[in-house]
Amino acid sequence: MGLFPEHIKISIGVYVEQFVIWITKNYAGVFESIKHMILKFLLVTQGALLSVPWILVIGLVVIVGWKFKNIKSGILYGGMIFLIGGFGLWEEMMITLAIVLTSVIISLIIGIPFGILIAYKKRVETITRPLLDAMQTMPSFVYLIPAIMLFGLGMVPAVFATTIYSLPPVIRLTNLAIKSVSKEMIEASNSFGASTMQTLLKVEIPQAMPTIMTGINQTTMMAMAMVVVSSMIGAKGLGMNVINAINRIDIGMGFEAGLSIVFLAIIIDRLTQSVADKFKYDR
């Protein structure tokens, strides 16, 4: 009696699947071009990271940690990076960083301008808000399905899924940041004859930068959260080691790879949040 009637069947997923298939068939050339551009940028980023000597990477992490936090934090972060190398996961760490950086850069290129747009356009914001809600609450595994259908297996669909998953925070916080700028400052800028673009670039964005940086921090952390998930569709890196450890029931491998992801996430979170705090205090 308590079961839902079996004869009532609503198949929304079928239409979504047909839509994705239609896009794939009619715009295959477009997605092939996008795939080529993303792959090229990803390989360049990965090659650049792997070409830097390990001792220089650790030194840079220590210096950046010292500059934005303190010397103890810098040494701690450097020690974490050294441990990842000691686990034999240096190359995997750099591949993971390349995927995260590529996804975050794409997210920022799309998210920050779009966040500014919806701050100015109420109607667009009204339409966009439920879409952002859906993107943030949708299970991360769901993003893998259209990624595979559009780009196949490998690094590119991993970047695509990671980008979509990590996009909402930077859009939301950019929108919030621009709307939170003091109206008096905007009016003062306008009274001096500044155009809308000049007011945006010289008044609103500088004032909104601390909150925008927080959005960048959240986007980066969400990209890190997709590392293991994206490895399920062929992305190499630390996530692949976790997947292999699960398949082999190798506790040691899984622990080292998981700890490396934690270390990397801590370093990225602390450094990006420190940059955001620096903007807040320097404003």
VOGU-3710 file (C-alpha; in Angstrom, 3 decimals, decimal comma):
1> mglfpehiki> 0,000/0,000/0,000  2,842/2,377/0,771  4,616/1,854/-2,570  4,382/4,380/-5,388  2,117/3,202/-8,274  4,159/1,345/-10,886  2,030/2,543/-13,818  3,080/6,168/-13,199  6,393/6,550/-15,016  8,072/9,900/-15,721
11> sigvyveqfv> 11,169/9,500/-17,930  12,952/12,857/-17,965  16,335/11,154/-18,228  15,458/9,782/-21,672  15,072/13,295/-23,083  18,317/14,427/-21,484  20,108/11,441/-23,023  18,586/12,167/-26,451  19,667/15,804/-26,162  23,267/14,843/-25,372
21> iwitknyagv> 23,303/12,349/-28,262  21,923/15,033/-30,596  24,636/17,487/-29,528  27,311/14,833/-29,974  26,168/13,992/-33,517  25,588/17,538/-34,769  28,471/19,339/-33,090  31,151/16,668/-33,015  33,615/19,020/-34,737  33,103/21,716/-32,122
31> fesikhmilk> 33,738/19,336/-29,238  36,763/17,891/-31,028  38,215/21,409/-31,279  37,476/22,067/-27,600  39,063/18,730/-26,700  42,183/19,593/-28,698  42,551/23,026/-27,029  42,037/21,685/-23,512  44,435/18,793/-24,081  47,099/21,108/-25,487
41> fllvtqgall> 46,826/23,508/-22,545  46,808/20,600/-20,085  49,916/19,007/-21,583  51,761/22,334/-21,610  50,866/22,900/-17,944  51,832/19,356/-17,028  55,133/19,605/-18,911  55,965/22,926/-17,254  55,301/21,544/-13,772  57,307/18,372/-14,377
51> svpwilvigl> 60,255/20,329/-15,790  60,808/22,249/-12,540  63,462/20,614/-10,300  61,977/19,072/-7,164  64,205/21,062/-4,817  63,089/24,307/-6,469  59,412/23,355/-6,076  59,871/22,694/-2,366  61,845/25,927/-1,987  59,103/27,927/-3,716
61> vvivgwkfkn> 56,431/26,366/-1,487  58,455/27,295/1,616  58,965/30,874/0,384  55,329/31,381/-0,605  54,161/29,912/2,714  56,570/32,217/4,558  55,449/35,287/2,609  51,701/34,759/3,003  51,648/32,974/6,397  54,840/32,601/8,447
71> iksgilyggm> 58,128/30,733/8,355  56,759/27,784/10,372  53,918/27,326/7,879  56,341/27,588/4,963  58,567/24,848/6,419  55,512/22,695/7,202  54,182/22,996/3,630  57,629/22,258/2,224  57,825/19,176/4,449  54,469/17,963/3,153
81> ifliggfglw> 55,628/18,288/-0,460  58,872/16,475/0,447  56,857/13,604/1,972  54,776/13,251/-1,209  58,016/12,943/-3,175  59,276/10,454/-0,594  56,192/8,324/-1,188  57,273/8,069/-4,836  54,282/10,100/-6,012  56,009/13,222/-7,307
91> eemmitlaiv> 54,972/12,773/-10,948  51,419/11,845/-9,942  51,233/14,971/-7,785  52,280/17,182/-10,702  49,744/15,534/-13,037  47,040/16,113/-10,426  48,123/19,751/-10,073  47,995/20,163/-13,859  44,397/18,879/-13,968  43,369/21,091/-11,051
101> ltsviislii> 45,096/24,203/-12,455  43,617/23,705/-15,918  40,113/23,197/-14,501  40,396/26,190/-12,153  41,700/28,510/-14,878  38,818/27,547/-17,186  36,358/27,978/-14,303  37,702/31,461/-13,563  37,632/32,512/-17,216  33,953/31,534/-17,356
111> gipfgiliay> 32,880/32,174/-13,761  34,193/35,637/-12,907  32,755/37,444/-15,981  29,483/35,542/-15,591  29,314/36,410/-11,894  29,768/40,087/-12,780  27,086/39,801/-15,463  24,424/38,384/-13,150  25,296/41,032/-10,547  24,150/43,618/-13,109
121> kkrvetitrp> 21,287/41,619/-14,660  18,597/40,627/-12,138  16,658/38,548/-14,654  19,717/36,505/-15,617  20,468/35,945/-11,933  16,914/34,697/-11,319  17,259/32,178/-14,140  20,783/31,150/-13,154  20,243/30,644/-9,409  18,337/27,316/-9,634
131> lldamqtmps> 20,882/26,042/-12,178  23,728/26,818/-9,779  21,799/25,146/-6,963  21,422/22,034/-9,103  25,111/22,069/-10,074  26,201/22,268/-6,427  23,858/19,537/-5,173  24,241/17,124/-8,081  26,409/14,100/-7,126  29,867/14,470/-8,628
141> fvylipaiml> 29,649/11,087/-10,380  26,787/12,347/-12,550  29,127/14,811/-14,287  31,179/11,916/-15,612  28,353/10,683/-17,863  28,082/13,689/-20,240  31,871/14,137/-20,035  32,400/10,626/-21,399  29,699/11,022/-24,081  31,135/14,307/-25,322
151> fglgmvpavf> 34,872/13,677/-25,010  35,398/9,950/-24,483  37,836/8,672/-21,855  41,027/10,340/-20,687  42,292/13,610/-19,252  40,015/15,994/-21,178  36,682/14,632/-19,888  38,204/14,715/-16,404  38,986/18,424/-16,850  35,494/19,025/-18,249
161> attiyslppv> 33,739/17,278/-15,336  35,995/18,996/-12,791  35,362/22,405/-14,349  31,575/22,015/-14,279  31,666/20,709/-10,707  33,880/23,524/-9,410  32,283/26,418/-11,341  29,360/27,480/-9,063  31,337/28,891/-6,077  33,276/31,453/-8,095
171> irltnlaiks> 30,093/32,569/-9,906  28,125/32,939/-6,674  30,845/34,712/-4,705  31,761/37,038/-7,583  28,099/37,976/-7,857  27,880/38,538/-4,088  31,123/40,518/-4,053  30,070/42,944/-6,791  26,632/43,491/-5,237  28,214/44,131/-1,820
181> vskemieasn> 30,343/47,069/-2,985  29,314/50,287/-1,252  26,743/52,246/-3,260  28,339/55,487/-2,045  31,649/54,541/-3,684  29,901/53,741/-6,962  27,994/57,034/-6,846  31,219/58,921/-6,100  32,884/57,263/-9,098  29,960/58,166/-11,341
191> sfgastmqtl> 29,944/61,756/-10,083  33,561/62,118/-11,281  32,465/61,113/-14,782  33,678/57,507/-14,773  32,007/55,167/-17,241  30,362/51,908/-16,155  33,421/49,940/-17,268  35,833/52,290/-15,475  33,770/52,042/-12,284  33,769/48,257/-12,566
201> lkveipqamp> 37,527/47,953/-13,166  38,776/50,670/-10,809  36,217/50,618/-7,983  33,997/47,539/-7,855  36,482/44,760/-8,670  39,234/46,065/-6,312  36,684/46,359/-3,500  35,203/42,950/-4,301  38,565/41,170/-4,655  38,708/39,593/-1,137
211> timtginqtt> 35,359/37,858/-1,682  36,289/36,909/-5,252  39,507/35,369/-3,907  37,438/33,353/-1,442  35,415/32,119/-4,426  38,655/31,124/-6,160  39,690/29,263/-3,016  36,396/27,350/-2,900  36,545/26,561/-6,620  40,081/25,213/-6,219
221> mmamamvvvs> 39,086/23,023/-3,288  36,108/21,616/-5,192  38,423/20,852/-8,108  40,693/18,964/-5,695  37,652/17,034/-4,459  37,109/15,705/-8,004  40,614/14,240/-8,259  39,641/10,707/-7,259  36,296/10,785/-9,077  37,836/11,968/-12,358
231> smigakglgm> 40,343/9,105/-12,217  37,433/6,751/-12,857  37,284/7,998/-16,459  40,987/7,772/-17,218  42,594/10,796/-15,552  46,057/9,974/-14,245  47,491/11,324/-11,025  47,004/10,704/-7,323  43,386/9,720/-7,822  44,428/6,862/-10,096
241> nvinainrid> 46,628/5,503/-7,321  43,635/5,546/-4,974  41,512/3,672/-7,541  44,292/1,107/-8,102  44,671/0,660/-4,348  40,943/-0,050/-4,035  41,059/-2,574/-6,880  44,082/-4,338/-5,370  42,944/-3,879/-1,741  46,378/-2,325/-1,138
251> igmgfeagls> 46,053/-0,434/2,136  49,571/1,015/1,998  49,206/2,437/-1,507  45,767/3,830/-0,704  46,975/5,462/2,520  49,977/7,135/0,872  47,959/8,387/-2,118  45,125/9,581/0,112  47,539/11,329/2,486  49,218/13,004/-0,488
261> ivflaiiidr> 45,856/14,346/-1,671  45,171/15,646/1,839  48,584/17,357/1,992  48,081/18,950/-1,423  44,578/20,130/-0,500  45,803/21,643/2,791  48,614/23,549/1,085  46,372/24,887/-1,699  43,618/25,834/0,759  45,917/27,643/3,195
271> ltqsvadkfk> 47,842/29,526/0,518  44,810/30,661/-1,487  42,991/31,690/1,699  46,084/33,636/2,801  46,086/35,483/-0,522  42,393/36,321/0,017  43,160/37,605/3,515  45,996/39,713/2,146  43,614/41,394/-0,294  41,199/41,993/2,594
281> ydr> 43,798/43,691/4,782  45,385/45,669/1,929  42,085/47,035/0,692
//
